[in-house]
Protein backbone atom coordinates (compact mmCIF):
# COMPACT_ATOMS: atom_id res chain seq x y z
CA UNK A 1 0.00 0.00 0.00
CA UNK A 2 2.84 2.41 0.84
CA UNK A 3 4.44 1.83 -2.58
CA UNK A 4 1.13 2.59 -4.26
CA UNK A 5 0.71 5.83 -2.29
CA UNK A 6 4.25 6.88 -3.19
CA UNK A 7 3.56 6.10 -6.86
CA UNK A 8 0.35 8.17 -6.73
CA UNK A 9 2.22 11.06 -5.10
CA UNK A 10 5.01 11.00 -7.67
CA UNK A 11 2.71 10.71 -10.68
CA UNK A 12 0.34 13.47 -9.64
CA UNK A 13 3.08 15.82 -8.42
CA UNK A 14 4.74 15.57 -11.83
CA UNK A 15 1.42 15.99 -13.62
CA UNK A 16 0.58 18.95 -11.41
CA UNK A 17 3.68 20.76 -12.60
CA UNK A 18 3.00 19.84 -16.25
CA UNK A 19 -0.66 20.94 -16.33
CA UNK A 20 0.04 23.98 -18.46
CA UNK A 21 -3.13 25.52 -19.86
CA UNK A 22 -5.50 23.62 -17.62
CA UNK A 23 -5.94 20.21 -16.13
CA UNK A 24 -7.26 18.54 -19.26
CA UNK A 25 -3.90 19.02 -20.98
CA UNK A 26 -2.41 16.25 -18.83
CA UNK A 27 -5.13 13.65 -19.47
CA UNK A 28 -3.12 11.68 -22.05
CA UNK A 29 -0.18 11.26 -19.68
CA UNK A 30 -2.48 10.61 -16.72
CA UNK A 31 -4.25 7.89 -18.71
CA UNK A 32 -0.93 6.40 -19.83
CA UNK A 33 0.36 6.24 -16.25
CA UNK A 34 -2.84 4.90 -14.69
CA UNK A 35 -3.81 2.46 -17.46
CA UNK A 36 -0.65 1.44 -19.33
CA UNK A 37 2.19 1.85 -16.83
CA UNK A 38 0.62 0.92 -13.48
CA UNK A 39 -2.39 -1.09 -14.75
CA UNK A 40 -4.62 0.30 -12.02
CA UNK A 41 -7.67 0.23 -14.35
CA UNK A 42 -8.60 -0.38 -17.99
CA UNK A 43 -8.98 2.54 -20.44
CA UNK A 44 -12.78 2.28 -20.46
CA UNK A 45 -12.90 2.66 -16.68
CA UNK A 46 -10.57 5.67 -16.86
CA UNK A 47 -12.92 7.18 -19.43
CA UNK A 48 -15.93 6.48 -17.22
CA UNK A 49 -14.23 8.14 -14.23
CA UNK A 50 -13.42 11.14 -16.42
CA UNK A 51 -17.07 11.41 -17.48
CA UNK A 52 -18.21 11.15 -13.87
CA UNK A 53 -15.71 13.83 -12.80
CA UNK A 54 -16.88 16.16 -15.57
CA UNK A 55 -20.54 15.71 -14.65
CA UNK A 56 -19.95 16.42 -10.96
CA UNK A 57 -19.87 19.98 -9.64
CA UNK A 58 -16.49 21.33 -8.67
CA UNK A 59 -13.08 21.43 -10.31
CA UNK A 60 -12.78 19.69 -13.67
CA UNK A 61 -9.88 17.63 -12.34
CA UNK A 62 -11.99 15.63 -9.89
CA UNK A 63 -10.81 12.59 -11.85
CA UNK A 64 -7.60 12.77 -9.80
CA UNK A 65 -9.56 12.30 -6.59
CA UNK A 66 -11.56 9.46 -8.14
CA UNK A 67 -8.40 7.71 -9.35
CA UNK A 68 -6.84 8.02 -5.90
CA UNK A 69 -9.98 6.57 -4.33
CA UNK A 70 -10.12 3.72 -6.85
CA UNK A 71 -6.46 2.82 -6.39
CA UNK A 72 -5.99 3.16 -2.62
CA UNK A 73 -9.21 4.24 -0.89
CA UNK A 74 -9.26 7.26 1.41
CA UNK A 75 -5.48 7.48 1.67
CA UNK A 76 -5.13 7.34 -2.12
CA UNK A 77 -7.78 10.00 -2.55
CA UNK A 78 -5.98 12.32 -0.15
CA UNK A 79 -2.49 11.69 -1.53
CA UNK A 80 -3.52 12.04 -5.19
CA UNK A 81 -5.50 15.23 -4.52
CA UNK A 82 -2.76 16.95 -2.52
CA UNK A 83 -0.10 15.87 -5.02
CA UNK A 84 -2.11 17.18 -7.97
CA UNK A 85 -3.43 20.45 -6.55
CA UNK A 86 -0.66 21.44 -4.10
CA UNK A 87 2.42 21.96 -6.28
CA UNK A 88 0.58 23.68 -9.13
CA UNK A 89 -1.15 26.01 -6.68
CA UNK A 90 2.18 27.07 -5.17
CA UNK A 91 3.72 27.63 -8.61
CA UNK A 92 0.63 29.57 -9.73
CA UNK A 93 0.89 31.92 -6.76
CA UNK A 94 4.56 32.62 -7.51
CA UNK A 95 4.04 33.03 -11.26
CA UNK A 96 1.00 35.28 -10.86
CA UNK A 97 3.03 37.59 -8.64
CA UNK A 98 5.76 37.84 -11.30
CA UNK A 99 3.18 38.03 -14.12
CA UNK A 100 1.55 41.06 -12.49
CA UNK A 101 4.93 42.77 -12.11
CA UNK A 102 5.48 42.57 -15.87
CA UNK A 103 1.93 43.37 -17.02
CA UNK A 104 3.01 46.28 -19.22
CA UNK A 105 5.85 44.49 -20.99
CA UNK A 106 5.39 43.69 -24.72
CA UNK A 107 6.90 40.20 -24.37
CA UNK A 108 4.04 39.24 -22.06
CA UNK A 109 1.41 39.62 -24.82
CA UNK A 110 3.65 37.70 -27.23
CA UNK A 111 4.07 34.88 -24.71
CA UNK A 112 0.31 34.72 -24.11
CA UNK A 113 -0.36 34.42 -27.85
CA UNK A 114 2.25 31.67 -28.11
CA UNK A 115 0.64 29.65 -25.34
CA UNK A 116 -2.73 29.47 -27.13
CA UNK A 117 -1.81 26.89 -29.82
CA UNK A 118 0.16 24.79 -27.34
CA UNK A 119 -2.80 24.66 -24.97
CA UNK A 120 -5.27 23.98 -27.79
CA UNK A 121 -3.14 21.09 -29.06
CA UNK A 122 -2.84 19.54 -25.62
CA UNK A 123 -6.59 19.77 -25.05
CA UNK A 124 -7.30 18.29 -28.50
CA UNK A 125 -4.99 15.36 -27.66
CA UNK A 126 -6.91 14.84 -24.42
CA UNK A 127 -10.25 14.87 -26.24
CA UNK A 128 -9.02 12.29 -28.75
CA UNK A 129 -7.70 10.05 -25.98
CA UNK A 130 -11.01 10.10 -24.10
CA UNK A 131 -12.99 9.55 -27.32
CA UNK A 132 -10.83 6.56 -28.29
CA UNK A 133 -11.31 4.97 -24.88
CA UNK A 134 -15.06 5.70 -24.79
CA UNK A 135 -16.28 5.02 -28.32
CA UNK A 136 -16.45 1.29 -29.05
CA UNK A 137 -17.74 1.55 -32.64
CA UNK A 138 -18.52 3.82 -35.57
CA UNK A 139 -21.94 4.79 -34.26
CA UNK A 140 -20.45 6.08 -31.01
CA UNK A 141 -17.74 7.93 -32.98
CA UNK A 142 -20.48 9.57 -35.07
CA UNK A 143 -22.31 10.73 -31.93
CA UNK A 144 -19.07 12.15 -30.54
CA UNK A 145 -18.30 13.88 -33.85
CA UNK A 146 -21.75 15.44 -34.17
CA UNK A 147 -21.66 16.68 -30.57
CA UNK A 148 -18.16 18.12 -31.08
CA UNK A 149 -19.18 19.97 -34.25
CA UNK A 150 -22.35 21.29 -32.63
CA UNK A 151 -20.43 22.50 -29.59
CA UNK A 152 -18.04 24.50 -31.81
CA UNK A 153 -20.59 25.79 -34.33
CA UNK A 154 -23.59 26.61 -32.15
CA UNK A 155 -24.38 28.14 -28.81
CA UNK A 156 -26.12 25.01 -27.54
CA UNK A 157 -25.28 24.43 -23.89
CA UNK A 158 -22.91 21.44 -23.44
CA UNK A 159 -25.29 19.74 -21.03
CA UNK A 160 -27.96 19.59 -23.77
CA UNK A 161 -25.39 18.03 -26.11
CA UNK A 162 -24.38 15.55 -23.42
CA UNK A 163 -28.01 14.60 -22.84
CA UNK A 164 -28.77 14.30 -26.57
CA UNK A 165 -25.65 12.22 -27.13
CA UNK A 166 -26.61 9.94 -24.26
CA UNK A 167 -30.12 9.43 -25.59
CA UNK A 168 -28.79 8.82 -29.12
CA UNK A 169 -26.36 6.25 -27.73
CA UNK A 170 -29.06 4.47 -25.74
CA UNK A 171 -31.38 4.38 -28.77
CA UNK A 172 -28.61 3.37 -31.17
CA UNK A 173 -27.45 0.51 -28.99
CA UNK A 174 -31.02 -0.68 -28.36
CA UNK A 175 -30.95 0.13 -24.67
CA UNK A 176 -33.80 2.66 -24.77
N, C-alpha and C positions, 0 to 999 in steps of 0.2 A: 504494500500500500504506500509506503514512504517513497519508493522509487517512482510510482505512478504520480504522486503529488509533486515530486521534484520535476518529473517530465512535463506535467501540466504547467508548472511555474515557469520553466525555461521556454517552452513553446509560446505561451501567451505573453511573456515579457518581451520576447523577440518580436512577436507579431504586433504588440502594442507600439513598439518603437518604429515599426515599418508601416503602420496604418496611415499613410500619407494621403490626404484627400478624403478621409472618411473610413469608417470601419469596413465597409463592403469591399474595399480595395484589397483586403487581405484574405478574402474568402477562398481563393484558389489555394493559397499556401496553407490556410487553416484546414481545408478539406484534405489536402495532400498529407499533412501531418497526422490528422485524426483517423483518416480512412486508410491511406496507403502505407504510411510509415509505422504507426503504432497499432493499427488494426483494432481500434476501439469500437468501430461501428462500420457498417457498410455505407456506400455512397447514398443509397436511397434513404437511409435513416438520417444521415447528415442533412440531406435535402428537406426531409420532413421536419427536423428540428429547426432548420432555417425558416421554413414557412411558419411554424408555430411562433418563433421569435419575432417574425415580422408582423404577425397578426396581433400579438400582445401589445398592450400599451407600454410605453417606456422607451429606453434607448434601443436603437436598431441592432445593437450588438448583444442582445440578450441570448443569442445562440451560444456565446461563451459560457454563460452561467449554466445553460442547459447541458452543454457538453461536459462541463465540470461535474454536474450532478449525475449525468449518465455514467461517467467514468469512475467517479470515486465518492458519490453521495454528497453529504453536507460539506465535508472537508474539501472535496474536489470543487464543489461549487464556489466555496470561499476562496480557495487558492487561485482558481482560474480567473475569477472576477477581479481580485486584487491585482493579479499579474497583468491582466489585460488593461484595466482602467487606471491603475496607479502610475506606472512609468510615463504613459502618454500624457496624463494630466499634469505631471510635474514638468515635462518638456514643454507642453503647451503654455503653461504659466510663464516659463522663462522666455520662450520665443515671443509670446505676445507682448511682453515687456519690451524686448528689443525691437519688435515690429512697430510698436507705437513710437519709439524713439526716432525711427527712420521713416515716418509716414510721409514726409515731403520729398523724399529722395526719388529721382526718376528710375533708378534701378529696381525699386520696389514694384512699380507698375509692370515693368518688363518681366520680373520674376513671377508675378501673379498670372500674367498672360501665358507664360511658359508652363505653369503648373496645370492649366486647364486640360490640354490634350493628354498629359500623363495621367491625370486623375480619371478622365473619361475612358481612356484605354484600360485602366485597371478595373474600373467598374464594369465595362463591357466584358472583360475576361471573367469577372465574377458571375455576371448574368449568364454567360454561356456555360460555365461550370455547373451552376444550379440547374439550368435547363437540361443539360445532358444527363444529370443524375435523376431528374424528376420525370422526364418525358420518355416513356417506354416504347412509343411507336410514332408513326407519322401523324396520326390523328391528334395526339397530344402536342406534337411539335407545331401543328397547324394552329391549335388553340393558343399556344404560347406566342406564335408569330403574330396572329391577329391581335391579341391583347397588347403586344409590344407596339405594333404599328398604331393602334388606336390610342395608346397612352402618349405617343409622340405627336400624333397628328390632330388630336382633339383635346377638349378640355374636360373629358369625362373623368370623374373622380376614380382613382385607382381601386377603391373598394367596390365600385360597381363593376369594374373590369374583372376583379378577382371573383366576385359572385357570379358573373356571367360565364367566366371561364370554368368555374366549378360546376355550374349547372350543365354547360356544354359537355364537360368531361363525363359527368354522371350519365347524361343521356347517351352520349356516344359509346360509352362502355356498357350500356344496358343496365346500369345500376339505378336508374331513376325512371 
